[in-house]
Amino acid sequence: MLAEKVEQLMEWSSRRSVVRMNGDKFRRFVKAPPRNYSIIVMFTALQPQRQCSVCRQANEEYQVLANSWRYSSAFSNKLFFTVVDYDEGADVFQQLNMNSAPTFMHFPPKGKPKRADTFDLQRIGFAAEQLAKWIADRTDVQIRVFRPPNYSGTIALALLVSLVGGLLYLRRNNLEFIYNKTGWAMAALCVVFAMTSGQMWNHIRGPPYAHKNPQNGQVVRKLIKLF
């Protein structure tokens, strides 16, 4: 029975790096013994009606991590990545007394998950690199994260240069606007406001999606409540 379970998981993993599971699959491949493999489960709510933007962002990082493992030379049948969506496995959420998403859990080869087997998303965030470090601590499996190249910045810069170059070409006979002090002052103010905005602070610091209020110690959550 164990060999059949491992073979089935390997077959699913060969098709997609993250195996989708409903209640029946979860009970058979995750909860029921025997099991000689570690399995990571992301409990989430990705359906549009749930309006969980954090779930979508966490899922993107999770996919990056799972793909990095699937295409690495160290890939083996000792670790599998799975996902349980609330709308496909509500009974699993109820069984685990889980009422928020996203949540990452590690189910070890033997025994029940401990407290450390639940990823502290509120404190650490959900970057693929942080998830990989947590998995290494729980399973001794080292995953080097490979991110797909992002050309959006290069494309945006090329469009900006083309736009400015086209504007200068059209106004080549009258370039007095370049010496307009008011225009340069407005441009400088826009840069200052952008650099001091909260979005820029978030981009540099990468704060978690929840934090603790220093006055009353209450954790401010940004996870979606399911029920």
Buried (B, 14 or more C-beta within 10 A) or exposed (E): EEEEBBEBBBEBBEEEBBBEBBBEBBBEBBBEEEBEBBBBBBBBBBEEEBEBEBBBBBBEBBBBBBBBBBEBEEBEEBBBBBBBBBEBBBBBBEEBEBBBBBBBBBBBBEEEBEEEBBBEBBEEBBBBBBBBBBBEEBBEBEBEBEEEEEEEEEEEEEEEEEEEEEEEEEEEEEEEEEEEEEEEEEEEEEEEEEEEEEEEEEEEEEEBBBBEEEEEEEEEEEBBEBE
